[in-house]
Structures are given as structure tokens and as C-alpha cells.
Amino acid sequence: MKRRQFLKGAGVVAATGAVAAPAIAQSMPELKWRLTSSFPKNLDTIYGAAEEFAKAVSEMTDKRFQIQVFAANEIVPPLAAADAVQKGTVEMAQTASYYYFGKDPTFAFGTAVPFGLNARMQNAWMYQGGGMELMNEFYKKFNIHGLPCGNTGCQMGGWFRREIKTPSDLRGLKMRIGGFAGTVMTKLGVVPQQIPGNEVYSALEKGTIDAAEWVGPYDDEKLGFAKIAPYYYYPGWWEGGAMLHHFFNLDKWNALPANYKSILTNASAMSNQWMLSKYDALNPVALKTLLGGGQARLQAFSPSIMEASLKASLEVYNEVSAKNADFKKVWDHMLVFRNDQYLWWRVAEYTYDDFMIRNRTRT
């Protein structure tokens, strides 16, 4: 290449660079946000996912977008996270959508509903089945934009001070359980209590409650529930795949450049996968510890309790749907999706898992 041609080409590149640099800078503003979590720092699975998310956002923006994570009660109480986002007190939160069931029962679908979806189905519905669009259409009414950011997988049925054999044993039981599941439990005679995670142990210890559900073996072992309520029941039929959400203040979200929205979306998806995979890796080890040490007495809910719970759940679905159009719209949509999913799961997924469970000690 002749020198004159080279210099001419270099001049074009330099000029292009001079124009492009400010455009890139404008699309990558320096931002500092606050994230309030509904969970304490000692839950390294859930709270830890928020820290992983913030780290990813920082790295993907060359530290231009910094998100500071605050544990429950450092800015607002655990169950006030959505209010803080809605009002603009903080830019975003990491929380469970069903905590805000009292505002509108439709919030429950963002996390889990009784006899709903398992974790993989919840992801499929949210990311590919229209669930995220439906929920954000609803969240918009509360000045919130939501993105999935974690999942616990199917949860345990909780810790009980005494054995629960039949539906009649549930009557009068004071149990830490909230949201939609609490409404169903009320039909079974349970007195539901919505208590933040960091207060559950003391409530059990003092006898304020008779039972408590939290998450699963890994977190439950750390919180020490087996010391005061040894009967450990399963499955948590009200949370077949409990999903967590990042809630963003809608005005703050809308003001972001497109690349930052994409980064937050992808970092939230990473957080979602990180949390579920960590639970799947750690729960088996923790369950062995709980059972091996004689701390927990593992019990399955009886068929009569499961049937009564399903019946009560369907009654509540019908009652709420009759007076809440948003709830009915999401429930009808999710129900069709769930039934089609189980049509498929019974063909390959369940058949394979059932065989492997029965033969796991042969290899």
C-alpha cells in the first residue's frame, strides 16, 4: 500500500474513532444503584446470588455500573422491599414476589403457587411461555419491572413440633407460611404467620408458632430448625419451584440505555441459574447431615393431607379468580402451560428419573 493511501485510510479510522468514542461513552453512563434484599447475609445461596449479580454487572460494564447490595433491615425490612422500589427509595430489590400477596394475589405467580410449576417449568414459562410478559404487564401497575433472578427448586414441607398424620392434625396449628399457600392452609384449619427468615427460629423456640417452612436442607440446617421442631416434612406442595425476582423501579428501568437493560437481564438470568445449581449441589449433602446426626425425622405428608391440600387449593383458585381478573388471566395461562408440561414430563423426564431413583445404588 502506498504511504499516501495508508495515511488517508488511517485518517478515516481516526475520524471514525473520534466520532464513535463519545457515542459509546454516552451509552455507558456511570451509575451507582442500591439493591435491597429481602434476605439476611447468612443465606449465602439467596443473598449470595445478589452479590454475584452485582459483581457480574460491574464486570460487564467495566465498573461503570455499580450496584451496592444491602441485606434485609439495612435499608428497609424484608417484606418492604417492593414498596421501597415502587416509591423510588431504592432503584431495585431482590425479593420473592409472593411476599406481596396482600397487595394483590397475582403477585404469587412470580414465585410459586400451590401445585404449580417445578423449577424447570417455571423457567420455561417465564422465559419462553409468556409468563414474564404477563407478570410485567401486572407489575407495571405497581411501578415495577421484574426479572427472574433465582430459584430454590422444590422446597421442603417444613419443620413441625409434632407429627402430622391426617388433615385434622392441621387444625389450630400456627405455622410460618404466607402468601397464597397461607390462604390455602387457612382452609385446612392452619393459622398462617408471615414471618421473615431471620425471625423464624426465635418464633419456633418461643412457641409463638408450632411449625415453619423455609426452603430446603441446606438453608434449614444453617438456621438450626431441627433443634426445636424435629419432624421434617416433604414435599413443599406450595412451592414446587420457588422463583426469586429482581424488582426494578419502572422509571429507573425505562431511563436505562438499551445495553444496560440487556446487561441487567443477562446478569439476572445468570443469578437465576447460579442459585438453583447451588441448591441442587448442596441440598443432598445437608440432608445427609441432618438425617445422619439424628437431628431430623424425615416424614412424607400423607396421601390424605396431599389430597385435602389439593382440594383446598383448587377452591381458593376458583374463589380468587371469580373476583380478580388479573389473577384469573395469569392462572388460566399458567394452568394450560403446566398441564402440557406434565403431559411431556410423564413421557420421558419422570420415567427416566423414577427408574434412576430406584436403581441409584446399583452403579
FIZA-413956 format. One record per residue (C-alpha): residue number from 1; residue in one letter; z, y negated, x. Coordinates in Angstrom, 3 decimals, decimal comma, always signed. Example, Ala and Ser with C-alpha at 12.3 -4.5 7.8 and 13.67 -1.06 7.14 Angstrom:
BEGIN
<node pos="1" code="A" up="+7,800" north="+4,500" east="+12,300"/>
<node pos="2" code="S" up="+7,140" north="+1,060" east="+13,670"/>
END
This chain:
BEGIN
<node pos="1" code="M" up="+0,000" north="+0,000" east="+0,000"/>
<node pos="2" code="K" up="-0,886" north="-3,459" east="+1,304"/>
<node pos="3" code="R" up="+2,020" north="-5,765" east="+2,106"/>
<node pos="4" code="R" up="+0,879" north="-8,375" east="-0,446"/>
<node pos="5" code="Q" up="+0,691" north="-5,748" east="-3,221"/>
<node pos="6" code="F" up="+4,129" north="-4,370" east="-2,275"/>
<node pos="7" code="L" up="+5,755" north="-7,791" east="-2,357"/>
<node pos="8" code="K" up="+4,084" north="-8,510" east="-5,678"/>
<node pos="9" code="G" up="+5,435" north="-5,241" east="-7,142"/>
<node pos="10" code="A" up="+8,871" north="-5,868" east="-5,709"/>
<node pos="11" code="G" up="+8,853" north="-9,274" east="-7,310"/>
<node pos="12" code="V" up="+8,195" north="-7,722" east="-10,701"/>
<node pos="13" code="V" up="+11,079" north="-5,248" east="-10,184"/>
<node pos="14" code="A" up="+13,397" north="-8,014" east="-9,093"/>
<node pos="15" code="A" up="+12,432" north="-10,163" east="-12,036"/>
<node pos="16" code="T" up="+12,920" north="-7,227" east="-14,399"/>
<node pos="17" code="G" up="+16,329" north="-6,561" east="-12,885"/>
<node pos="18" code="A" up="+17,290" north="-10,200" east="-13,263"/>
<node pos="19" code="V" up="+16,466" north="-10,050" east="-16,963"/>
<node pos="20" code="A" up="+17,962" north="-6,594" east="-17,600"/>
<node pos="21" code="A" up="+21,329" north="-7,113" east="-15,938"/>
<node pos="22" code="P" up="+22,631" north="-9,751" east="-18,372"/>
<node pos="23" code="A" up="+21,420" north="-7,653" east="-21,340"/>
<node pos="24" code="I" up="+23,339" north="-4,630" east="-20,075"/>
<node pos="25" code="A" up="+26,417" north="-6,730" east="-19,427"/>
<node pos="26" code="Q" up="+26,267" north="-8,149" east="-22,933"/>
<node pos="27" code="S" up="+26,158" north="-4,666" east="-24,439"/>
<node pos="28" code="M" up="+29,126" north="-3,541" east="-22,318"/>
<node pos="29" code="P" up="+31,802" north="-6,157" east="-23,007"/>
<node pos="30" code="E" up="+35,276" north="-5,821" east="-21,559"/>
<node pos="31" code="L" up="+37,605" north="-4,694" east="-24,337"/>
<node pos="32" code="K" up="+41,261" north="-3,762" east="-24,495"/>
<node pos="33" code="W" up="+42,368" north="-1,893" east="-27,593"/>
<node pos="34" code="R" up="+45,622" north="-0,364" east="-28,741"/>
<node pos="35" code="L" up="+45,819" north="+3,111" east="-30,288"/>
<node pos="36" code="T" up="+48,963" north="+4,054" east="-32,209"/>
<node pos="37" code="S" up="+49,549" north="+7,779" east="-32,579"/>
<node pos="38" code="S" up="+51,495" north="+9,441" east="-35,376"/>
<node pos="39" code="F" up="+52,898" north="+11,911" east="-32,856"/>
<node pos="40" code="P" up="+55,539" north="+11,963" east="-30,103"/>
<node pos="41" code="K" up="+54,714" north="+12,255" east="-26,405"/>
<node pos="42" code="N" up="+56,300" north="+15,698" east="-26,054"/>
<node pos="43" code="L" up="+53,475" north="+17,207" east="-28,139"/>
<node pos="44" code="D" up="+51,068" north="+17,485" east="-25,232"/>
<node pos="45" code="T" up="+48,496" north="+19,193" east="-27,453"/>
<node pos="46" code="I" up="+48,148" north="+16,443" east="-30,065"/>
<node pos="47" code="Y" up="+49,377" north="+13,338" east="-28,281"/>
<node pos="48" code="G" up="+47,746" north="+14,602" east="-25,105"/>
<node pos="49" code="A" up="+44,375" north="+14,633" east="-26,859"/>
<node pos="50" code="A" up="+44,696" north="+10,891" east="-27,486"/>
<node pos="51" code="E" up="+45,279" north="+10,308" east="-23,779"/>
<node pos="52" code="E" up="+42,255" north="+12,467" east="-22,904"/>
<node pos="53" code="F" up="+40,183" north="+10,433" east="-25,354"/>
<node pos="54" code="A" up="+41,258" north="+7,107" east="-23,852"/>
<node pos="55" code="K" up="+40,544" north="+8,385" east="-20,345"/>
<node pos="56" code="A" up="+37,046" north="+9,512" east="-21,370"/>
<node pos="57" code="V" up="+36,223" north="+6,147" east="-22,957"/>
<node pos="58" code="S" up="+37,358" north="+4,346" east="-19,809"/>
<node pos="59" code="E" up="+35,266" north="+6,584" east="-17,557"/>
<node pos="60" code="M" up="+32,154" north="+6,367" east="-19,749"/>
<node pos="61" code="T" up="+32,288" north="+2,565" east="-19,706"/>
<node pos="62" code="D" up="+33,151" north="+2,152" east="-16,027"/>
<node pos="63" code="K" up="+36,595" north="+0,929" east="-17,153"/>
<node pos="64" code="R" up="+35,148" north="-1,875" east="-19,266"/>
<node pos="65" code="F" up="+36,628" north="-0,409" east="-22,488"/>
<node pos="66" code="Q" up="+40,349" north="+0,272" east="-22,070"/>
<node pos="67" code="I" up="+42,384" north="+1,914" east="-24,855"/>
<node pos="68" code="Q" up="+46,161" north="+1,966" east="-24,447"/>
<node pos="69" code="V" up="+47,859" north="+4,843" east="-26,265"/>
<node pos="70" code="F" up="+51,240" north="+4,370" east="-27,933"/>
<node pos="71" code="A" up="+53,406" north="+7,179" east="-29,287"/>
<node pos="72" code="A" up="+54,941" north="+7,205" east="-32,749"/>
<node pos="73" code="N" up="+57,533" north="+4,430" east="-33,225"/>
<node pos="74" code="E" up="+56,448" north="+2,473" east="-30,162"/>
<node pos="75" code="I" up="+54,469" north="+0,089" east="-32,381"/>
<node pos="76" code="V" up="+54,838" north="+1,447" east="-35,913"/>
<node pos="77" code="P" up="+56,451" north="+4,534" east="-37,489"/>
<node pos="78" code="P" up="+54,352" north="+7,739" east="-37,536"/>
<node pos="79" code="L" up="+53,408" north="+7,516" east="-41,196"/>
<node pos="80" code="A" up="+52,460" north="+3,837" east="-40,983"/>
<node pos="81" code="A" up="+49,572" north="+4,336" east="-38,551"/>
<node pos="82" code="A" up="+46,856" north="+3,955" east="-41,201"/>
<node pos="83" code="D" up="+48,494" north="+0,796" east="-42,563"/>
<node pos="84" code="A" up="+48,543" north="-0,699" east="-39,057"/>
<node pos="85" code="V" up="+44,816" north="-0,006" east="-38,694"/>
<node pos="86" code="Q" up="+43,983" north="-1,264" east="-42,169"/>
<node pos="87" code="K" up="+45,778" north="-4,564" east="-41,563"/>
<node pos="88" code="G" up="+44,411" north="-5,004" east="-38,055"/>
<node pos="89" code="T" up="+47,822" north="-4,738" east="-36,369"/>
<node pos="90" code="V" up="+46,118" north="-2,265" east="-34,015"/>
<node pos="91" code="E" up="+42,456" north="-1,509" east="-33,536"/>
<node pos="92" code="M" up="+42,805" north="+2,240" east="-34,062"/>
<node pos="93" code="A" up="+45,122" north="+5,183" east="-34,650"/>
<node pos="94" code="Q" up="+45,330" north="+8,905" east="-34,024"/>
<node pos="95" code="T" up="+46,750" north="+10,476" east="-37,157"/>
<node pos="96" code="A" up="+46,452" north="+13,081" east="-39,909"/>
<node pos="97" code="S" up="+44,535" north="+11,797" east="-42,896"/>
<node pos="98" code="Y" up="+46,628" north="+13,780" east="-45,368"/>
<node pos="99" code="Y" up="+49,729" north="+11,804" east="-44,396"/>
<node pos="100" code="Y" up="+48,365" north="+9,112" east="-46,721"/>
<node pos="101" code="F" up="+48,054" north="+11,351" east="-49,743"/>
<node pos="102" code="G" up="+50,365" north="+8,927" east="-51,580"/>
<node pos="103" code="K" up="+47,769" north="+6,172" east="-51,330"/>
<node pos="104" code="D" up="+45,083" north="+8,428" east="-52,795"/>
<node pos="105" code="P" up="+44,935" north="+12,259" east="-52,908"/>
<node pos="106" code="T" up="+41,401" north="+12,106" east="-51,481"/>
<node pos="107" code="F" up="+42,889" north="+11,397" east="-48,048"/>
<node pos="108" code="A" up="+43,931" north="+15,067" east="-47,907"/>
<node pos="109" code="F" up="+40,383" north="+16,295" east="-47,338"/>
<node pos="110" code="G" up="+40,247" north="+14,581" east="-43,947"/>
<node pos="111" code="T" up="+42,851" north="+17,012" east="-42,621"/>
<node pos="112" code="A" up="+43,236" north="+20,145" east="-44,758"/>
<node pos="113" code="V" up="+43,809" north="+21,217" east="-48,335"/>
<node pos="114" code="P" up="+45,363" north="+24,446" east="-49,654"/>
<node pos="115" code="F" up="+42,973" north="+27,386" east="-49,458"/>
<node pos="116" code="G" up="+40,320" north="+25,125" east="-47,988"/>
<node pos="117" code="L" up="+38,359" north="+25,435" east="-44,747"/>
<node pos="118" code="N" up="+39,235" north="+27,066" east="-41,451"/>
<node pos="119" code="A" up="+38,750" north="+25,083" east="-38,229"/>
<node pos="120" code="R" up="+35,131" north="+26,041" east="-37,591"/>
<node pos="121" code="M" up="+34,208" north="+25,449" east="-41,207"/>
<node pos="122" code="Q" up="+35,950" north="+22,075" east="-41,129"/>
<node pos="123" code="N" up="+33,865" north="+21,090" east="-38,118"/>
<node pos="124" code="A" up="+30,684" north="+22,365" east="-39,752"/>
<node pos="125" code="W" up="+31,410" north="+20,454" east="-42,962"/>
<node pos="126" code="M" up="+32,283" north="+17,240" east="-41,145"/>
<node pos="127" code="Y" up="+29,510" north="+17,190" east="-38,544"/>
<node pos="128" code="Q" up="+26,660" north="+18,968" east="-40,340"/>
<node pos="129" code="G" up="+27,587" north="+19,385" east="-44,008"/>
<node pos="130" code="G" up="+28,007" north="+15,765" east="-45,115"/>
<node pos="131" code="G" up="+31,792" north="+15,725" east="-45,007"/>
<node pos="132" code="M" up="+32,081" north="+12,869" east="-42,533"/>
<node pos="133" code="E" up="+29,754" north="+10,693" east="-44,595"/>
<node pos="134" code="L" up="+31,701" north="+11,419" east="-47,779"/>
<node pos="135" code="M" up="+35,050" north="+10,689" east="-46,158"/>
<node pos="136" code="N" up="+33,876" north="+7,453" east="-44,542"/>
<node pos="137" code="E" up="+32,492" north="+6,308" east="-47,861"/>
<node pos="138" code="F" up="+36,042" north="+6,790" east="-49,152"/>
<node pos="139" code="Y" up="+37,850" north="+5,396" east="-46,070"/>
<node pos="140" code="K" up="+35,769" north="+2,221" east="-46,357"/>
<node pos="141" code="K" up="+37,833" north="+1,267" east="-49,407"/>
<node pos="142" code="F" up="+40,834" north="+1,033" east="-47,068"/>
<node pos="143" code="N" up="+39,052" north="-0,925" east="-44,312"/>
<node pos="144" code="I" up="+38,937" north="+2,203" east="-42,141"/>
<node pos="145" code="H" up="+36,248" north="+4,147" east="-40,302"/>
<node pos="146" code="G" up="+37,198" north="+7,718" east="-39,391"/>
<node pos="147" code="L" up="+36,093" north="+10,208" east="-36,738"/>
<node pos="148" code="P" up="+37,411" north="+13,759" east="-36,216"/>
<node pos="149" code="C" up="+39,481" north="+13,926" east="-33,038"/>
<node pos="150" code="G" up="+41,293" north="+17,272" east="-33,088"/>
<node pos="151" code="N" up="+42,187" north="+20,449" east="-34,920"/>
<node pos="152" code="T" up="+45,160" north="+22,786" east="-34,739"/>
<node pos="153" code="G" up="+43,397" north="+25,826" east="-36,135"/>
<node pos="154" code="C" up="+45,085" north="+27,800" east="-38,902"/>
<node pos="155" code="Q" up="+48,754" north="+26,878" east="-38,939"/>
<node pos="156" code="M" up="+51,821" north="+28,997" east="-39,470"/>
<node pos="157" code="G" up="+53,673" north="+29,043" east="-42,787"/>
<node pos="158" code="G" up="+56,816" north="+27,613" east="-41,265"/>
<node pos="159" code="W" up="+60,445" north="+28,326" east="-40,452"/>
<node pos="160" code="F" up="+62,908" north="+29,415" east="-43,139"/>
<node pos="161" code="R" up="+66,659" north="+29,867" east="-43,027"/>
<node pos="162" code="R" up="+66,426" north="+32,913" east="-45,298"/>
<node pos="163" code="E" up="+63,846" north="+35,486" east="-46,363"/>
<node pos="164" code="I" up="+61,306" north="+34,537" east="-48,993"/>
<node pos="165" code="K" up="+60,021" north="+37,638" east="-50,761"/>
<node pos="166" code="T" up="+58,838" north="+36,515" east="-54,194"/>
<node pos="167" code="P" up="+57,780" north="+33,232" east="-55,836"/>
<node pos="168" code="S" up="+61,222" north="+32,972" east="-57,442"/>
<node pos="169" code="D" up="+62,788" north="+32,711" east="-53,961"/>
<node pos="170" code="L" up="+60,997" north="+29,395" east="-53,507"/>
<node pos="171" code="R" up="+62,730" north="+27,668" east="-56,412"/>
<node pos="172" code="G" up="+65,029" north="+24,897" east="-55,302"/>
<node pos="173" code="L" up="+64,037" north="+25,275" east="-51,646"/>
<node pos="174" code="K" up="+63,997" north="+21,963" east="-49,755"/>
<node pos="175" code="M" up="+61,044" north="+22,138" east="-47,383"/>
<node pos="176" code="R" up="+59,447" north="+19,769" east="-44,921"/>
<node pos="177" code="I" up="+55,894" north="+19,740" east="-46,237"/>
<node pos="178" code="G" up="+53,875" north="+16,813" east="-47,505"/>
<node pos="179" code="G" up="+50,616" north="+15,684" east="-48,973"/>
<node pos="180" code="F" up="+48,586" north="+17,895" east="-51,247"/>
<node pos="181" code="A" up="+50,492" north="+21,003" east="-50,184"/>
<node pos="182" code="G" up="+53,728" north="+19,343" east="-51,263"/>
<node pos="183" code="T" up="+52,290" north="+18,786" east="-54,740"/>
<node pos="184" code="V" up="+51,347" north="+22,459" east="-54,957"/>
<node pos="185" code="M" up="+54,759" north="+23,541" east="-53,699"/>
<node pos="186" code="T" up="+56,384" north="+21,451" east="-56,415"/>
<node pos="187" code="K" up="+54,687" north="+23,678" east="-58,990"/>
<node pos="188" code="L" up="+56,336" north="+26,650" east="-57,279"/>
<node pos="189" code="G" up="+59,761" north="+25,039" east="-57,547"/>
<node pos="190" code="V" up="+59,987" north="+23,753" east="-53,975"/>
<node pos="191" code="V" up="+61,409" north="+20,285" east="-53,302"/>
<node pos="192" code="P" up="+58,954" north="+18,878" east="-50,690"/>
<node pos="193" code="Q" up="+60,094" north="+16,481" east="-47,995"/>
<node pos="194" code="Q" up="+57,655" north="+14,459" east="-45,851"/>
<node pos="195" code="I" up="+59,441" north="+14,099" east="-42,515"/>
<node pos="196" code="P" up="+57,845" north="+13,012" east="-39,193"/>
<node pos="197" code="G" up="+57,670" north="+15,660" east="-36,471"/>
<node pos="198" code="N" up="+60,308" north="+14,077" east="-34,264"/>
<node pos="199" code="E" up="+62,868" north="+14,274" east="-37,098"/>
<node pos="200" code="V" up="+62,248" north="+17,817" east="-38,351"/>
<node pos="201" code="Y" up="+64,638" north="+19,632" east="-36,012"/>
<node pos="202" code="S" up="+67,621" north="+17,422" east="-36,856"/>
<node pos="203" code="A" up="+66,892" north="+17,749" east="-40,588"/>
<node pos="204" code="L" up="+66,916" north="+21,542" east="-40,288"/>
<node pos="205" code="E" up="+70,014" north="+21,515" east="-38,115"/>
<node pos="206" code="K" up="+71,955" north="+19,310" east="-40,531"/>
<node pos="207" code="G" up="+70,881" north="+21,365" east="-43,541"/>
<node pos="208" code="T" up="+69,018" north="+18,430" east="-45,080"/>
<node pos="209" code="I" up="+66,137" north="+20,868" east="-45,520"/>
<node pos="210" code="D" up="+66,012" north="+24,682" east="-45,845"/>
<node pos="211" code="A" up="+62,589" north="+25,206" east="-44,308"/>
<node pos="212" code="A" up="+59,930" north="+23,356" east="-42,364"/>
<node pos="213" code="E" up="+56,306" north="+23,826" east="-41,494"/>
<node pos="214" code="W" up="+54,908" north="+22,165" east="-38,420"/>
<node pos="215" code="V" up="+51,908" north="+23,562" east="-36,535"/>
<node pos="216" code="G" up="+51,995" north="+26,875" east="-34,702"/>
<node pos="217" code="P" up="+53,760" north="+28,868" east="-31,966"/>
<node pos="218" code="Y" up="+53,120" north="+26,549" east="-29,015"/>
<node pos="219" code="D" up="+54,461" north="+23,365" east="-30,601"/>
<node pos="220" code="D" up="+57,046" north="+25,191" east="-32,684"/>
<node pos="221" code="E" up="+58,551" north="+26,846" east="-29,610"/>
<node pos="222" code="K" up="+58,856" north="+23,496" east="-27,843"/>
<node pos="223" code="L" up="+60,599" north="+21,963" east="-30,850"/>
<node pos="224" code="G" up="+63,119" north="+24,832" east="-30,988"/>
<node pos="225" code="F" up="+62,989" north="+25,633" east="-34,705"/>
<node pos="226" code="A" up="+63,776" north="+29,326" east="-34,113"/>
<node pos="227" code="K" up="+67,354" north="+28,452" east="-33,142"/>
<node pos="228" code="I" up="+68,237" north="+27,302" east="-36,647"/>
<node pos="229" code="A" up="+65,667" north="+28,867" east="-39,004"/>
<node pos="230" code="P" up="+64,658" north="+32,286" east="-37,622"/>
<node pos="231" code="Y" up="+62,284" north="+33,542" east="-40,354"/>
<node pos="232" code="Y" up="+58,785" north="+32,633" east="-39,190"/>
<node pos="233" code="Y" up="+56,203" north="+32,982" east="-41,964"/>
<node pos="234" code="Y" up="+52,409" north="+33,112" east="-41,956"/>
<node pos="235" code="P" up="+49,742" north="+32,120" east="-42,812"/>
<node pos="236" code="G" up="+49,902" north="+28,401" east="-43,498"/>
<node pos="237" code="W" up="+47,594" north="+28,671" east="-46,502"/>
<node pos="238" code="W" up="+47,738" north="+24,914" east="-46,985"/>
<node pos="239" code="E" up="+46,243" north="+24,270" east="-43,514"/>
<node pos="240" code="G" up="+43,531" north="+26,744" east="-42,644"/>
<node pos="241" code="G" up="+42,151" north="+24,282" east="-40,088"/>
<node pos="242" code="A" up="+44,115" north="+21,049" east="-39,895"/>
<node pos="243" code="M" up="+41,900" north="+18,272" east="-38,559"/>
<node pos="244" code="L" up="+43,151" north="+15,065" east="-36,946"/>
<node pos="245" code="H" up="+41,312" north="+11,757" east="-37,139"/>
<node pos="246" code="H" up="+40,830" north="+8,587" east="-35,194"/>
<node pos="247" code="F" up="+41,074" north="+5,764" east="-37,699"/>
<node pos="248" code="F" up="+39,362" north="+2,536" east="-36,637"/>
<node pos="249" code="N" up="+39,801" north="-0,859" east="-38,242"/>
<node pos="250" code="L" up="+36,463" north="-1,218" east="-40,037"/>
<node pos="251" code="D" up="+35,870" north="-4,817" east="-38,953"/>
<node pos="252" code="K" up="+36,578" north="-3,937" east="-35,326"/>
<node pos="253" code="W" up="+34,322" north="-0,889" east="-35,570"/>
<node pos="254" code="N" up="+31,453" north="-2,844" east="-37,113"/>
<node pos="255" code="A" up="+31,706" north="-5,510" east="-34,414"/>
<node pos="256" code="L" up="+31,157" north="-2,995" east="-31,600"/>
<node pos="257" code="P" up="+27,787" north="-2,711" east="-29,868"/>
<node pos="258" code="A" up="+25,884" north="+0,485" east="-30,642"/>
<node pos="259" code="N" up="+26,550" north="+2,050" east="-27,238"/>
<node pos="260" code="Y" up="+30,329" north="+1,652" east="-27,661"/>
<node pos="261" code="K" up="+30,173" north="+3,236" east="-31,095"/>
<node pos="262" code="S" up="+28,301" north="+6,156" east="-29,556"/>
<node pos="263" code="I" up="+30,850" north="+6,445" east="-26,746"/>
<node pos="264" code="L" up="+33,782" north="+6,461" east="-29,199"/>
<node pos="265" code="T" up="+32,018" north="+9,046" east="-31,358"/>
<node pos="266" code="N" up="+31,366" north="+11,364" east="-28,422"/>
<node pos="267" code="A" up="+34,818" north="+10,892" east="-26,888"/>
<node pos="268" code="S" up="+36,377" north="+11,707" east="-30,265"/>
<node pos="269" code="A" up="+34,269" north="+14,873" east="-30,512"/>
<node pos="270" code="M" up="+35,428" north="+15,835" east="-27,018"/>
<node pos="271" code="S" up="+39,038" north="+15,279" east="-28,095"/>
<node pos="272" code="N" up="+38,438" north="+17,457" east="-31,149"/>
<node pos="273" code="Q" up="+37,225" north="+20,348" east="-29,008"/>
<node pos="274" code="W" up="+39,914" north="+19,800" east="-26,359"/>
<node pos="275" code="M" up="+42,780" north="+20,056" east="-28,842"/>
<node pos="276" code="L" up="+41,559" north="+23,170" east="-30,653"/>
<node pos="277" code="S" up="+40,724" north="+25,042" east="-27,455"/>
<node pos="278" code="K" up="+44,131" north="+24,197" east="-26,002"/>
<node pos="279" code="Y" up="+45,922" north="+25,526" east="-29,101"/>
<node pos="280" code="D" up="+43,799" north="+28,680" east="-29,057"/>
<node pos="281" code="A" up="+44,697" north="+29,252" east="-25,407"/>
<node pos="282" code="L" up="+48,433" north="+28,544" east="-25,692"/>
<node pos="283" code="N" up="+49,462" north="+29,886" east="-29,108"/>
<node pos="284" code="P" up="+49,230" north="+33,604" east="-28,184"/>
<node pos="285" code="V" up="+51,450" north="+33,114" east="-25,129"/>
<node pos="286" code="A" up="+54,019" north="+31,140" east="-27,117"/>
<node pos="287" code="L" up="+54,087" north="+33,709" east="-29,943"/>
<node pos="288" code="K" up="+54,800" north="+36,479" east="-27,416"/>
<node pos="289" code="T" up="+57,675" north="+34,407" east="-26,041"/>
<node pos="290" code="L" up="+59,158" north="+33,733" east="-29,473"/>
<node pos="291" code="L" up="+58,978" north="+37,372" east="-30,508"/>
<node pos="292" code="G" up="+59,852" north="+38,852" east="-27,131"/>
<node pos="293" code="G" up="+63,016" north="+36,808" east="-26,859"/>
<node pos="294" code="G" up="+64,127" north="+37,840" east="-30,325"/>
<node pos="295" code="Q" up="+64,192" north="+34,222" east="-31,427"/>
<node pos="296" code="A" up="+61,792" north="+34,591" east="-34,330"/>
<node pos="297" code="R" up="+61,492" north="+37,141" east="-37,117"/>
<node pos="298" code="L" up="+57,789" north="+37,202" east="-37,919"/>
<node pos="299" code="Q" up="+57,049" north="+37,641" east="-41,635"/>
<node pos="300" code="A" up="+53,896" north="+37,529" east="-43,742"/>
<node pos="301" code="F" up="+54,011" north="+35,774" east="-47,084"/>
<node pos="302" code="S" up="+53,968" north="+38,499" east="-49,729"/>
<node pos="303" code="P" up="+50,854" north="+39,033" east="-51,869"/>
<node pos="304" code="S" up="+52,778" north="+37,748" east="-54,907"/>
<node pos="305" code="I" up="+53,567" north="+34,480" east="-53,106"/>
<node pos="306" code="M" up="+49,978" north="+34,096" east="-51,949"/>
<node pos="307" code="E" up="+48,632" north="+34,704" east="-55,474"/>
<node pos="308" code="A" up="+51,133" north="+32,299" east="-57,030"/>
<node pos="309" code="S" up="+50,244" north="+29,681" east="-54,405"/>
<node pos="310" code="L" up="+46,524" north="+30,003" east="-55,081"/>
<node pos="311" code="K" up="+47,081" north="+29,715" east="-58,835"/>
<node pos="312" code="A" up="+49,234" north="+26,605" east="-58,378"/>
<node pos="313" code="S" up="+46,654" north="+25,075" east="-56,014"/>
<node pos="314" code="L" up="+43,807" north="+25,509" east="-58,479"/>
<node pos="315" code="E" up="+45,910" north="+23,917" east="-61,214"/>
<node pos="316" code="V" up="+46,546" north="+20,883" east="-59,028"/>
<node pos="317" code="Y" up="+42,862" north="+20,613" east="-58,076"/>
<node pos="318" code="N" up="+41,918" north="+20,526" east="-61,750"/>
<node pos="319" code="E" up="+44,638" north="+18,031" east="-62,685"/>
<node pos="320" code="V" up="+43,835" north="+15,578" east="-59,895"/>
<node pos="321" code="S" up="+40,066" north="+15,916" east="-60,371"/>
<node pos="322" code="A" up="+40,428" north="+15,001" east="-64,032"/>
<node pos="323" code="K" up="+41,819" north="+11,553" east="-63,175"/>
<node pos="324" code="N" up="+40,428" north="+10,754" east="-59,712"/>
<node pos="325" code="A" up="+36,640" north="+10,515" east="-59,350"/>
<node pos="326" code="D" up="+36,721" north="+10,230" east="-55,536"/>
<node pos="327" code="F" up="+38,845" north="+13,340" east="-55,241"/>
<node pos="328" code="K" up="+36,621" north="+15,312" east="-57,603"/>
<node pos="329" code="K" up="+33,488" north="+14,266" east="-55,742"/>
<node pos="330" code="V" up="+34,795" north="+15,460" east="-52,381"/>
<node pos="331" code="W" up="+36,480" north="+18,592" east="-53,767"/>
<node pos="332" code="D" up="+33,337" north="+19,737" east="-55,586"/>
<node pos="333" code="H" up="+31,260" north="+19,170" east="-52,457"/>
<node pos="334" code="M" up="+33,691" north="+20,956" east="-50,144"/>
<node pos="335" code="L" up="+34,186" north="+23,862" east="-52,560"/>
<node pos="336" code="V" up="+30,482" north="+24,716" east="-52,614"/>
<node pos="337" code="F" up="+30,390" north="+24,475" east="-48,825"/>
<node pos="338" code="R" up="+33,487" north="+26,669" east="-48,419"/>
<node pos="339" code="N" up="+32,201" north="+29,408" east="-50,728"/>
<node pos="340" code="D" up="+28,851" north="+29,566" east="-48,946"/>
<node pos="341" code="Q" up="+30,657" north="+29,718" east="-45,612"/>
<node pos="342" code="Y" up="+32,768" north="+32,696" east="-46,674"/>
<node pos="343" code="L" up="+29,673" north="+34,413" east="-48,000"/>
<node pos="344" code="W" up="+28,397" north="+34,276" east="-44,426"/>
<node pos="345" code="W" up="+31,706" north="+34,944" east="-42,683"/>
<node pos="346" code="R" up="+32,290" north="+38,195" east="-44,559"/>
<node pos="347" code="V" up="+28,942" north="+39,483" east="-43,257"/>
<node pos="348" code="A" up="+29,356" north="+39,030" east="-39,502"/>
<node pos="349" code="E" up="+32,336" north="+36,939" east="-38,395"/>
<node pos="350" code="Y" up="+35,053" north="+38,676" east="-40,413"/>
<node pos="351" code="T" up="+33,604" north="+42,159" east="-39,890"/>
<node pos="352" code="Y" up="+33,495" north="+41,674" east="-36,138"/>
<node pos="353" code="D" up="+36,963" north="+40,115" east="-35,914"/>
<node pos="354" code="D" up="+38,512" north="+42,770" east="-38,159"/>
<node pos="355" code="F" up="+37,100" north="+45,586" east="-36,012"/>
<node pos="356" code="M" up="+38,192" north="+43,947" east="-32,767"/>
<node pos="357" code="I" up="+41,707" north="+43,232" east="-34,054"/>
<node pos="358" code="R" up="+42,147" north="+46,882" east="-34,977"/>
<node pos="359" code="N" up="+40,809" north="+48,067" east="-31,642"/>
<node pos="360" code="R" up="+42,067" north="+45,399" east="-29,264"/>
<node pos="361" code="T" up="+44,339" north="+47,810" east="-27,331"/>
<node pos="362" code="R" up="+41,568" north="+50,321" east="-26,607"/>
<node pos="363" code="T" up="+39,855" north="+48,278" east="-23,921"/>
END
